Amino acid sequence: MSDPSREANADSGAGGVRPALRDELLAQFARWGIDLSSDLVDHGSLIASGLFDSLALFNLVLWIEAKTGRAIDPTSVDIAQEWDSVADILRYLRRTLDVSDSGAARRSRAATSPLPQSGYRIVRYDPSFKHAVAQFQTGLWSPDPELNRRYLEWKHESNPYSAAPDIYLAFHNEELVGMRGFYASRWEAGVPARRWPVLVADDMLVREDHRNLGLVTRIMQTAYAGLRDSESRFLFNLSGGRLTVLGSLTMGWRSIGMLKPLGRRTRGGALRRSFRFHLNRAPYLWRYTKGGLLYSAAERRPFERLDHADNPFATEAGPAVEVDACPRPKAMAALIDRIGHDGRLRHVRDESYFDWRFRHPLCEYRFLYVGKDILEGYLVLKREIRRFGPYPRVNIVDIEAINGCVQAALLEAAVEAGAFAELVTWSATANDQLLQQLGANGFAPVDQELTAFGCPCILVRSTQDERLEDDWRLGETRLLDPKNWDFRMLFSMAG
């Protein structure tokens, strides 16, 4: 028997959902600064046209979650098809809420590009734009333009795999208002290993007053056209967050899977973090979370205890561990060669890569070693120095060892000698032995607010639009199979 109350509330219009829900959705659009013309309200394209940027998509996810009462993993939804119009969104809600289907056929939507054409131009970076980029990126990299300039030069000009920067800039009336960068990298896979160049997407920023106008779509379309004939056959995004993932999935990118962050927090660190979280949500009081008063000395200077620990540090696992502020690129690369390669896809780690990688201007590193000239193992710790306030998190960005005993000693030294308020790593491609050792040291899943969205994750896209539906491969290695990846945080700019 049908439900009379449901039938009374049904609407044969946009998706068969209560008119009040449609009105509420349109009211949300208005709050997000999205103005739909009257003739395109129900069936006008939101995503394919570029009207929705990543922030709008993120807001839409939150709204849909509130209506359905369930978390959404955006990587499991064909956003470009299922949410491309008001009618599509309401149909998705109807299916999710188990509202009866009216059976109305989907009408073709009008093709429209809402981005104003006048005043905008997308150009490829050249050195004359360096000062403008350094100033613009005070909203993403650091508040110091000079530090931003050094980061830009390090990332692109000193990069051992780069011939010239692949950066696309959006100007409006001669003001820089948007940017998307791609930096060069080199990957290897197979036995014996073959190597390929890959461009890594990074550094997306659009000025707030130019969002929700389709500018991100236009920047990316210009970039795809410019990169289609490059030496790189694929683009990677190696630490996709919520906004990046949502925007990228609508433009042909595919997710390889979540990177599964694991972490451990000291009791005091966990309590202070929880207090700051709740204070940040309180009216008027949130501003007090930005200074250093609510952070312990260990949180403000995460490496201080490690730098003053016994050196070498004696471990219960066996070998002593030496702590150093300097990398040993030659010895580290030699260890990689001695351990060998299982054929999975990974970034090349040779001497030139290590020498470049650890000069990252926005990060500070510490190196834990077992062995002297000939290493038996190393572990790399990183903290960010670009933040606009204290940032207590320390990351394990890479670890290699000749056996489990050495690996256990390195982890023990990082945990005990560092005594970090928060220590995190990515575990998606770690082997069973490393996972067991992490668990034994108190590591557990963290960042649930991100992992609920399938983030952080690896995204992949072909540089050629006609190959977007192919089974992507480098050599014989299928890129879309997570089992074919050996991924470390070091391979991304998160490391």
FIKEPA-50511 format. One record per residue (C-alpha): x, y, z. Coordinates in Angstrom, 3 decimals, always signed. Layout:
% FIKEPA-50511
atom east = X	north = Y	up = Z
...
This chain:
% FIKEPA-50511
atom east = +0.000	north = +0.000	up = +0.000
atom east = +1.337	north = +3.442	up = -0.894
atom east = +2.142	north = +6.028	up = +1.735
atom east = -0.429	north = +8.895	up = +1.410
atom east = +1.812	north = +11.406	up = +3.173
atom east = +4.662	north = +10.622	up = +0.793
atom east = +2.401	north = +10.953	up = -2.247
atom east = +1.047	north = +14.250	up = -0.938
atom east = +4.576	north = +15.607	up = -0.688
atom east = +5.774	north = +14.249	up = -4.021
atom east = +6.418	north = +16.590	up = -6.895
atom east = +6.532	north = +15.532	up = -10.520
atom east = +8.941	north = +18.341	up = -11.285
atom east = +12.664	north = +18.375	up = -10.562
atom east = +13.340	north = +14.793	up = -9.575
atom east = +10.105	north = +13.943	up = -7.744
atom east = +11.271	north = +15.396	up = -4.421
atom east = +9.321	north = +17.734	up = -2.121
atom east = +9.270	north = +21.322	up = -3.471
atom east = +10.519	north = +22.489	up = -0.077
atom east = +13.724	north = +20.481	up = -0.534
atom east = +14.281	north = +22.014	up = -3.948
atom east = +13.730	north = +25.491	up = -2.520
atom east = +16.138	north = +24.731	up = +0.310
atom east = +18.791	north = +23.597	up = -2.167
atom east = +18.394	north = +26.766	up = -4.227
atom east = +18.629	north = +28.839	up = -1.044
atom east = +21.922	north = +27.091	up = -0.251
atom east = +23.211	north = +27.960	up = -3.730
atom east = +22.458	north = +31.602	up = -3.024
atom east = +24.399	north = +31.421	up = +0.255
atom east = +27.369	north = +29.917	up = -1.605
atom east = +27.315	north = +32.804	up = -4.104
atom east = +25.956	north = +30.758	up = -7.032
atom east = +23.309	north = +32.510	up = -9.116
atom east = +21.413	north = +30.313	up = -11.578
atom east = +19.531	north = +32.033	up = -14.378
atom east = +15.800	north = +31.313	up = -14.290
atom east = +15.739	north = +29.216	up = -17.478
atom east = +18.528	north = +26.917	up = -16.240
atom east = +17.571	north = +26.395	up = -12.601
atom east = +16.512	north = +22.740	up = -12.746
atom east = +18.510	north = +21.368	up = -15.664
atom east = +21.379	north = +23.764	up = -16.241
atom east = +24.836	north = +22.218	up = -15.929
atom east = +26.609	north = +22.953	up = -12.652
atom east = +29.752	north = +20.852	up = -13.071
atom east = +30.383	north = +20.265	up = -16.772
atom east = +29.934	north = +24.011	up = -17.339
atom east = +32.425	north = +24.853	up = -14.580
atom east = +29.910	north = +26.822	up = -12.500
atom east = +30.754	north = +24.772	up = -9.382
atom east = +34.277	north = +24.996	up = -8.058
atom east = +35.774	north = +22.668	up = -5.448
atom east = +34.563	north = +24.724	up = -2.496
atom east = +30.981	north = +24.705	up = -3.778
atom east = +31.186	north = +20.943	up = -4.307
atom east = +32.476	north = +20.494	up = -0.779
atom east = +29.586	north = +22.541	up = +0.590
atom east = +27.198	north = +20.434	up = -1.484
atom east = +28.636	north = +17.218	up = -0.031
atom east = +28.101	north = +18.522	up = +3.497
atom east = +24.523	north = +19.531	up = +2.686
atom east = +23.691	north = +16.159	up = +1.107
atom east = +25.228	north = +14.359	up = +4.096
atom east = +23.060	north = +16.410	up = +6.446
atom east = +19.956	north = +15.509	up = +4.449
atom east = +20.707	north = +11.797	up = +4.074
atom east = +22.260	north = +11.224	up = +7.493
atom east = +25.183	north = +9.298	up = +6.018
atom east = +28.774	north = +10.083	up = +5.103
atom east = +29.677	north = +10.279	up = +1.412
atom east = +32.926	north = +9.089	up = -0.085
atom east = +33.129	north = +11.311	up = -3.204
atom east = +35.374	north = +8.792	up = -4.957
atom east = +32.447	north = +6.337	up = -5.016
atom east = +30.049	north = +8.785	up = -6.723
atom east = +30.116	north = +9.781	up = -10.401
atom east = +29.805	north = +13.439	up = -9.439
atom east = +30.000	north = +14.755	up = -13.001
atom east = +26.884	north = +12.746	up = -13.938
atom east = +24.903	north = +12.339	up = -10.735
atom east = +25.175	north = +15.910	up = -9.404
atom east = +25.449	north = +17.978	up = -12.594
atom east = +22.137	north = +19.809	up = -12.219
atom east = +19.563	north = +20.653	up = -9.572
atom east = +17.329	north = +17.905	up = -10.980
atom east = +20.209	north = +15.401	up = -10.819
atom east = +20.991	north = +16.290	up = -7.194
atom east = +17.355	north = +15.905	up = -6.194
atom east = +17.130	north = +12.574	up = -8.034
atom east = +20.230	north = +11.425	up = -6.144
atom east = +18.571	north = +12.437	up = -2.887
atom east = +15.384	north = +10.614	up = -3.872
atom east = +17.284	north = +7.390	up = -4.503
atom east = +19.298	north = +7.759	up = -1.321
atom east = +16.220	north = +8.533	up = +0.764
atom east = +14.240	north = +5.774	up = -0.973
atom east = +11.606	north = +8.187	up = -2.314
atom east = +9.475	north = +6.672	up = -5.099
atom east = +10.623	north = +7.383	up = -8.635
atom east = +8.297	north = +9.453	up = -10.775
atom east = +9.787	north = +7.881	up = -13.900
atom east = +10.249	north = +11.226	up = -15.577
atom east = +12.808	north = +11.124	up = -18.379
atom east = +15.913	north = +13.191	up = -17.937
atom east = +15.716	north = +16.304	up = -20.095
atom east = +18.734	north = +17.456	up = -22.013
atom east = +20.380	north = +20.355	up = -20.246
atom east = +21.335	north = +23.569	up = -21.955
atom east = +25.001	north = +23.961	up = -22.720
atom east = +26.294	north = +27.020	up = -20.973
atom east = +29.563	north = +28.402	up = -19.729
atom east = +28.830	north = +30.901	up = -16.962
atom east = +32.400	north = +32.161	up = -16.689
atom east = +32.559	north = +35.755	up = -17.856
atom east = +34.959	north = +35.859	up = -20.778
atom east = +35.889	north = +39.538	up = -20.592
atom east = +38.748	north = +40.477	up = -18.330
atom east = +40.161	north = +36.949	up = -17.780
atom east = +43.231	north = +35.500	up = -19.421
atom east = +45.077	north = +32.248	up = -18.678
atom east = +48.806	north = +32.276	up = -19.395
atom east = +51.712	north = +29.947	up = -18.894
atom east = +54.258	north = +30.985	up = -16.289
atom east = +57.523	north = +32.643	up = -17.168
atom east = +60.121	north = +34.150	up = -14.788
atom east = +58.661	north = +37.652	up = -15.175
atom east = +55.707	north = +36.459	up = -13.057
atom east = +57.852	north = +35.197	up = -10.164
atom east = +57.252	north = +38.183	up = -7.879
atom east = +53.489	north = +38.136	up = -8.533
atom east = +53.279	north = +34.399	up = -7.764
atom east = +55.290	north = +34.755	up = -4.543
atom east = +52.945	north = +37.516	up = -3.384
atom east = +49.794	north = +35.658	up = -4.457
atom east = +50.791	north = +32.451	up = -2.679
atom east = +50.897	north = +34.108	up = +0.732
atom east = +47.410	north = +32.596	up = +0.880
atom east = +48.708	north = +29.023	up = +0.534
atom east = +52.459	north = +28.571	up = +0.957
atom east = +53.566	north = +30.975	up = +3.672
atom east = +52.902	north = +34.592	up = +4.709
atom east = +56.479	north = +35.480	up = +3.662
atom east = +56.808	north = +36.335	up = -0.073
atom east = +60.586	north = +35.856	up = +0.036
atom east = +60.181	north = +32.330	up = +1.419
atom east = +57.574	north = +31.695	up = -1.269
atom east = +60.014	north = +32.809	up = -3.946
atom east = +62.645	north = +30.367	up = -2.680
atom east = +60.052	north = +27.587	up = -2.605
atom east = +59.023	north = +28.315	up = -6.203
atom east = +62.642	north = +28.291	up = -7.361
atom east = +63.420	north = +25.088	up = -5.459
atom east = +60.359	north = +23.242	up = -6.695
atom east = +60.693	north = +24.088	up = -10.381
atom east = +64.056	north = +25.662	up = -11.220
atom east = +66.252	north = +23.390	up = -9.049
atom east = +64.153	north = +20.277	up = -9.684
atom east = +66.467	north = +17.635	up = -11.224
atom east = +63.692	north = +16.435	up = -13.564
atom east = +62.419	north = +19.827	up = -14.766
atom east = +63.334	north = +21.715	up = -17.914
atom east = +60.909	north = +24.596	up = -17.319
atom east = +58.045	north = +25.290	up = -14.891
atom east = +54.606	north = +24.014	up = -15.912
atom east = +52.440	north = +26.588	up = -14.134
atom east = +49.223	north = +28.170	up = -15.395
atom east = +48.162	north = +31.598	up = -14.135
atom east = +44.780	north = +33.309	up = -14.326
atom east = +44.728	north = +37.102	up = -14.550
atom east = +41.710	north = +39.369	up = -14.284
atom east = +42.317	north = +42.910	up = -15.445
atom east = +46.069	north = +42.354	up = -14.926
atom east = +45.656	north = +41.032	up = -11.352
atom east = +46.751	north = +37.460	up = -10.591
atom east = +43.622	north = +35.698	up = -9.256
atom east = +44.244	north = +31.981	up = -9.867
atom east = +47.020	north = +29.439	up = -10.271
atom east = +47.633	north = +25.739	up = -10.842
atom east = +51.128	north = +24.291	up = -10.878
atom east = +52.609	north = +20.982	up = -12.075
atom east = +56.096	north = +19.927	up = -11.015
atom east = +58.313	north = +17.333	up = -12.647
atom east = +59.016	north = +13.912	up = -11.134
atom east = +60.359	north = +10.532	up = -12.214
atom east = +58.857	north = +7.125	up = -11.375
atom east = +59.946	north = +3.543	up = -11.788
atom east = +58.191	north = +0.187	up = -11.976
atom east = +58.791	north = -3.391	up = -13.119
atom east = +61.636	north = -5.875	up = -12.777
atom east = +64.034	north = -4.815	up = -14.150
atom east = +62.800	north = -1.295	up = -13.425
atom east = +61.846	north = +1.118	up = -16.177
atom east = +61.536	north = +4.838	up = -15.540
atom east = +59.028	north = +7.441	up = -16.739
atom east = +58.540	north = +11.197	up = -16.308
atom east = +55.324	north = +12.244	up = -14.571
atom east = +53.946	north = +15.712	up = -13.843
atom east = +52.485	north = +16.164	up = -10.360
atom east = +49.598	north = +18.613	up = -9.920
atom east = +49.988	north = +20.947	up = -6.959
atom east = +49.573	north = +24.540	up = -5.766
atom east = +45.971	north = +25.274	up = -6.699
atom east = +44.741	north = +28.654	up = -5.474
atom east = +41.925	north = +30.961	up = -6.605
atom east = +41.323	north = +34.306	up = -4.971
atom east = +38.161	north = +34.225	up = -2.896
atom east = +36.249	north = +36.836	up = -4.887
atom east = +36.797	north = +34.849	up = -8.108
atom east = +35.495	north = +31.489	up = -6.908
atom east = +32.284	north = +29.808	up = -8.136
atom east = +32.725	north = +31.414	up = -11.550
atom east = +34.160	north = +28.407	up = -13.355
atom east = +37.695	north = +29.790	up = -13.212
atom east = +39.172	north = +26.540	up = -11.892
atom east = +37.676	north = +24.667	up = -14.844
atom east = +39.070	north = +27.174	up = -17.299
atom east = +42.566	north = +27.057	up = -15.753
atom east = +42.562	north = +23.258	up = -15.871
atom east = +41.247	north = +23.075	up = -19.430
atom east = +44.038	north = +25.407	up = -20.530
atom east = +46.566	north = +23.280	up = -18.613
atom east = +45.312	north = +20.016	up = -20.152
atom east = +45.604	north = +21.522	up = -23.630
atom east = +49.114	north = +22.760	up = -22.882
atom east = +50.325	north = +19.471	up = -21.396
atom east = +48.809	north = +16.963	up = -23.819
atom east = +51.985	north = +16.841	up = -25.928
atom east = +54.403	north = +16.852	up = -22.999
atom east = +56.874	north = +14.055	up = -22.354
atom east = +54.710	north = +12.916	up = -19.432
atom east = +51.837	north = +10.607	up = -20.333
atom east = +50.141	north = +10.997	up = -16.942
atom east = +49.426	north = +13.556	up = -14.267
atom east = +49.480	north = +12.555	up = -10.589
atom east = +48.045	north = +14.298	up = -7.563
atom east = +49.744	north = +12.737	up = -4.563
atom east = +47.971	north = +14.105	up = -1.524
atom east = +44.504	north = +14.933	up = -2.716
atom east = +42.420	north = +16.707	up = -0.068
atom east = +38.674	north = +17.221	up = +0.043
atom east = +38.398	north = +20.204	up = -2.277
atom east = +40.993	north = +18.943	up = -4.758
atom east = +39.426	north = +15.490	up = -4.969
atom east = +35.930	north = +16.825	up = -5.566
atom east = +37.034	north = +19.168	up = -8.319
atom east = +39.374	north = +16.670	up = -9.984
atom east = +36.888	north = +13.789	up = -10.160
atom east = +34.663	north = +15.923	up = -12.374
atom east = +37.490	north = +16.436	up = -14.894
atom east = +38.658	north = +12.939	up = -15.731
atom east = +40.862	north = +12.107	up = -12.756
atom east = +40.554	north = +8.726	up = -11.028
atom east = +41.327	north = +7.834	up = -7.441
atom east = +43.777	north = +5.010	up = -6.721
atom east = +42.672	north = +4.921	up = -3.100
atom east = +43.072	north = +6.527	up = +0.273
atom east = +46.536	north = +6.832	up = +1.829
atom east = +45.309	north = +5.715	up = +5.291
atom east = +46.990	north = +8.045	up = +7.792
atom east = +48.069	north = +6.435	up = +11.068
atom east = +49.258	north = +8.424	up = +14.044
atom east = +49.971	north = +8.469	up = +17.739
atom east = +49.470	north = +11.339	up = +20.176
atom east = +50.785	north = +11.829	up = +23.675
atom east = +48.071	north = +12.160	up = +26.299
atom east = +48.835	north = +15.844	up = +26.822
atom east = +48.994	north = +16.482	up = +23.091
atom east = +45.611	north = +14.823	up = +22.554
atom east = +43.986	north = +16.862	up = +25.344
atom east = +45.384	north = +20.163	up = +24.090
atom east = +44.381	north = +19.350	up = +20.521
atom east = +40.818	north = +18.565	up = +21.626
atom east = +40.626	north = +21.791	up = +23.645
atom east = +41.848	north = +23.880	up = +20.708
atom east = +39.359	north = +22.146	up = +18.400
atom east = +36.393	north = +23.013	up = +20.589
atom east = +37.666	north = +26.519	up = +21.315
atom east = +38.040	north = +27.145	up = +17.579
atom east = +34.295	north = +26.576	up = +17.174
atom east = +33.322	north = +29.005	up = +19.918
atom east = +32.218	north = +32.538	up = +18.969
atom east = +34.846	north = +35.219	up = +19.679
atom east = +37.204	north = +32.695	up = +21.291
atom east = +38.453	north = +31.025	up = +18.092
atom east = +41.045	north = +33.772	up = +17.555
atom east = +42.962	north = +32.610	up = +20.643
atom east = +43.770	north = +29.296	up = +18.961
atom east = +46.007	north = +31.042	up = +16.408
atom east = +48.756	north = +32.113	up = +18.803
atom east = +51.201	north = +30.009	up = +20.745
atom east = +49.672	north = +30.283	up = +24.204
atom east = +47.603	north = +27.101	up = +23.859
atom east = +50.574	north = +25.038	up = +22.665
atom east = +53.183	north = +23.367	up = +24.820
atom east = +56.888	north = +23.921	up = +24.216
atom east = +57.041	north = +20.472	up = +22.573
atom east = +54.267	north = +21.493	up = +20.182
atom east = +55.875	north = +24.821	up = +19.303
atom east = +59.337	north = +23.260	up = +18.820
atom east = +58.663	north = +19.612	up = +17.908
atom east = +62.293	north = +18.609	up = +17.282
atom east = +63.718	north = +20.073	up = +20.481
atom east = +63.524	north = +16.910	up = +22.592
atom east = +64.869	north = +14.744	up = +19.761
atom east = +67.814	north = +17.103	up = +19.275
atom east = +68.715	north = +16.815	up = +22.976
atom east = +68.277	north = +13.046	up = +23.268
atom east = +71.219	north = +10.669	up = +23.734
atom east = +73.008	north = +10.352	up = +20.421
atom east = +73.344	north = +7.597	up = +19.405
atom east = +70.070	north = +6.534	up = +20.998
atom east = +70.072	north = +3.041	up = +22.554
atom east = +67.042	north = +0.929	up = +21.658
atom east = +65.496	north = -2.211	up = +23.096
atom east = +65.003	north = -3.491	up = +19.561
atom east = +68.775	north = -3.848	up = +19.145
atom east = +70.900	north = -1.432	up = +17.128
atom east = +71.596	north = +2.096	up = +18.308
atom east = +70.138	north = +4.913	up = +16.219
atom east = +71.976	north = +8.102	up = +15.293
atom east = +70.009	north = +11.353	up = +14.964
atom east = +71.219	north = +13.929	up = +12.436
atom east = +69.902	north = +17.164	up = +10.950
atom east = +71.684	north = +16.448	up = +7.665
atom east = +70.701	north = +14.005	up = +4.924
atom east = +73.170	north = +11.500	up = +3.492
atom east = +71.964	north = +11.311	up = -0.126
atom east = +74.691	north = +8.998	up = -1.411
atom east = +74.425	north = +6.501	up = +1.463
atom east = +70.616	north = +6.577	up = +1.392
atom east = +70.513	north = +5.911	up = -2.344
atom east = +73.037	north = +3.085	up = -1.941
atom east = +70.768	north = +1.483	up = +0.695
atom east = +67.807	north = +1.658	up = -1.699
atom east = +69.900	north = -0.160	up = -4.321
atom east = +71.018	north = -2.837	up = -1.816
atom east = +67.471	north = -3.563	up = -0.650
atom east = +66.249	north = -3.905	up = -4.221
atom east = +62.910	north = -3.305	up = -5.880
atom east = +59.794	north = -5.486	up = -5.860
atom east = +58.519	north = -3.980	up = -9.119
atom east = +55.753	north = -1.792	up = -7.702
atom east = +55.434	north = +1.799	up = -8.887
atom east = +57.453	north = +4.227	up = -6.788
atom east = +59.292	north = +7.514	up = -7.140
atom east = +62.957	north = +7.220	up = -8.066
atom east = +65.138	north = +7.665	up = -4.965
atom east = +68.648	north = +8.242	up = -6.240
atom east = +71.347	north = +10.577	up = -4.956
atom east = +70.210	north = +13.572	up = -7.017
atom east = +66.620	north = +13.164	up = -5.822
atom east = +67.577	north = +12.986	up = -2.145
atom east = +69.962	north = +15.924	up = -2.525
atom east = +67.155	north = +18.063	up = -4.005
atom east = +64.251	north = +16.782	up = -1.943
atom east = +65.606	north = +17.641	up = +1.490
atom east = +66.278	north = +21.260	up = +0.564
atom east = +62.513	north = +21.948	up = +0.715
atom east = +62.365	north = +25.564	up = +2.029
atom east = +58.993	north = +25.154	up = +3.805
atom east = +59.998	north = +22.083	up = +5.828
atom east = +62.532	north = +21.013	up = +8.418
atom east = +63.852	north = +17.445	up = +8.587
atom east = +65.572	north = +15.074	up = +10.975
atom east = +67.249	north = +11.836	up = +9.901
atom east = +67.541	north = +8.678	up = +11.994
atom east = +70.288	north = +6.318	up = +10.846
atom east = +71.515	north = +2.849	up = +11.649
atom east = +75.027	north = +2.437	up = +10.256
atom east = +77.729	north = +4.877	up = +9.213
atom east = +79.121	north = +5.047	up = +5.679
atom east = +77.151	north = +1.934	up = +4.743
atom east = +73.655	north = +2.366	up = +6.107
atom east = +71.510	north = -0.478	up = +7.395
atom east = +68.451	north = +1.728	up = +7.667
atom east = +67.102	north = +5.253	up = +7.798
atom east = +63.914	north = +7.026	up = +8.910
atom east = +63.052	north = +10.592	up = +7.867
atom east = +60.991	north = +12.944	up = +10.043
atom east = +59.483	north = +16.202	up = +8.792
atom east = +57.742	north = +19.188	up = +10.283
atom east = +56.286	north = +22.180	up = +8.454
atom east = +57.664	north = +25.664	up = +9.027
atom east = +55.352	north = +27.485	up = +6.619
atom east = +52.300	north = +27.581	up = +8.858
atom east = +50.662	north = +30.764	up = +10.053
atom east = +50.812	north = +29.499	up = +13.660
atom east = +52.291	north = +26.586	up = +15.629
atom east = +51.982	north = +23.217	up = +13.907
atom east = +52.848	north = +20.359	up = +16.263
atom east = +52.465	north = +17.451	up = +13.843
atom east = +55.612	north = +15.561	up = +12.825
atom east = +55.445	north = +13.142	up = +9.906
atom east = +57.384	north = +9.963	up = +9.186
atom east = +57.857	north = +10.553	up = +5.468
atom east = +60.115	north = +7.609	up = +4.602
atom east = +61.633	north = +4.527	up = +6.215
atom east = +63.904	north = +1.842	up = +4.782
atom east = +65.799	north = -0.948	up = +6.555
atom east = +67.637	north = -4.138	up = +5.667
atom east = +65.566	north = -6.168	up = +8.144
atom east = +62.770	north = -5.979	up = +10.694
atom east = +65.116	north = -5.502	up = +13.651
atom east = +66.620	north = -2.335	up = +12.190
atom east = +63.184	north = -1.080	up = +11.187
atom east = +61.874	north = -1.650	up = +14.731
atom east = +64.846	north = +0.248	up = +16.213
atom east = +64.233	north = +3.223	up = +13.932
atom east = +60.546	north = +3.400	up = +14.901
atom east = +61.387	north = +3.004	up = +18.589
atom east = +63.868	north = +5.882	up = +18.424
atom east = +61.384	north = +8.131	up = +16.617
atom east = +58.707	north = +7.462	up = +19.235
atom east = +60.811	north = +7.414	up = +22.417
atom east = +63.550	north = +9.919	up = +21.655
atom east = +61.216	north = +12.349	up = +19.889
atom east = +58.283	north = +12.114	up = +22.331
atom east = +56.286	north = +14.078	up = +19.756
atom east = +52.873	north = +15.417	up = +20.690
atom east = +51.662	north = +14.069	up = +17.341
atom east = +53.460	north = +11.649	up = +15.008
atom east = +51.794	north = +10.579	up = +11.733
atom east = +52.551	north = +8.499	up = +8.649
atom east = +50.674	north = +7.088	up = +5.640
atom east = +50.147	north = +3.334	up = +5.672
atom east = +48.197	north = +2.407	up = +2.532
atom east = +51.064	north = +0.514	up = +0.865
atom east = +53.021	north = -0.521	up = +3.986
atom east = +53.806	north = -4.233	up = +4.368
atom east = +52.387	north = -6.359	up = +7.182
atom east = +55.573	north = -6.199	up = +9.253
atom east = +55.642	north = -2.399	up = +9.252
atom east = +51.934	north = -2.226	up = +10.054
atom east = +52.449	north = -4.541	up = +13.032
atom east = +55.359	north = -2.460	up = +14.303
atom east = +53.367	north = +0.752	up = +13.944
atom east = +50.515	north = -0.811	up = +15.906
atom east = +52.891	north = -1.972	up = +18.619
atom east = +54.091	north = +1.633	up = +18.959
atom east = +50.568	north = +2.952	up = +19.484
atom east = +49.746	north = +4.129	up = +15.961
atom east = +46.038	north = +4.129	up = +15.100
atom east = +43.835	north = +5.699	up = +12.374
atom east = +43.716	north = +9.515	up = +12.509
atom east = +42.207	north = +12.383	up = +10.523
atom east = +38.743	north = +10.847	up = +10.374
atom east = +37.379	north = +14.177	up = +9.166
atom east = +39.430	north = +13.575	up = +5.991
atom east = +39.234	north = +9.809	up = +5.660
atom east = +35.428	north = +9.979	up = +5.717
atom east = +35.788	north = +11.731	up = +2.350
atom east = +38.303	north = +9.200	up = +0.988
atom east = +41.183	north = +11.633	up = +1.580
atom east = +44.091	north = +12.011	up = +1.384
atom east = +44.366	north = +9.920	up = -1.759
atom east = +46.311	north = +9.435	up = -4.977
atom east = +44.666	north = +10.803	up = -8.134
atom east = +45.747	north = +9.976	up = -11.687
atom east = +44.817	north = +11.451	up = -15.065
atom east = +45.998	north = +10.941	up = -18.607
atom east = +47.461	north = +14.026	up = -20.278
atom east = +45.378	north = +13.174	up = -23.358
atom east = +41.598	north = +13.575	up = -23.170
atom east = +40.965	north = +10.831	up = -25.716
atom east = +42.560	north = +8.300	up = -23.336
atom east = +40.456	north = +9.121	up = -20.281
atom east = +38.513	north = +5.850	up = -20.538
atom east = +41.580	north = +3.630	up = -21.147
atom east = +43.104	north = +1.112	up = -18.735
atom east = +46.078	north = +3.307	up = -17.846
atom east = +49.512	north = +1.684	up = -17.669
atom east = +53.169	north = +2.580	up = -17.320
atom east = +54.854	north = -0.284	up = -19.086
atom east = +53.035	north = -3.382	up = -17.805
atom east = +52.004	north = -1.734	up = -14.531
atom east = +48.305	north = -0.929	up = -14.216
atom east = +48.045	north = +2.452	up = -12.543
atom east = +44.497	north = +1.968	up = -11.273
atom east = +45.360	north = -1.103	up = -9.184
atom east = +46.370	north = +0.024	up = -5.657
atom east = +48.418	north = -3.169	up = -5.180
atom east = +50.842	north = -1.885	up = -7.838
atom east = +51.944	north = +1.125	up = -5.767
atom east = +54.724	north = +1.488	up = -3.191
atom east = +53.956	north = +4.954	up = -1.893
atom east = +55.728	north = +7.058	up = +0.733
atom east = +54.730	north = +10.476	up = +2.031
atom east = +58.141	north = +11.693	up = +0.822
atom east = +56.945	north = +11.316	up = -2.772
atom east = +54.395	north = +14.113	up = -2.276
atom east = +54.783	north = +17.691	up = -1.108
atom east = +53.070	north = +16.593	up = +2.124
atom east = +56.467	north = +15.061	up = +2.913
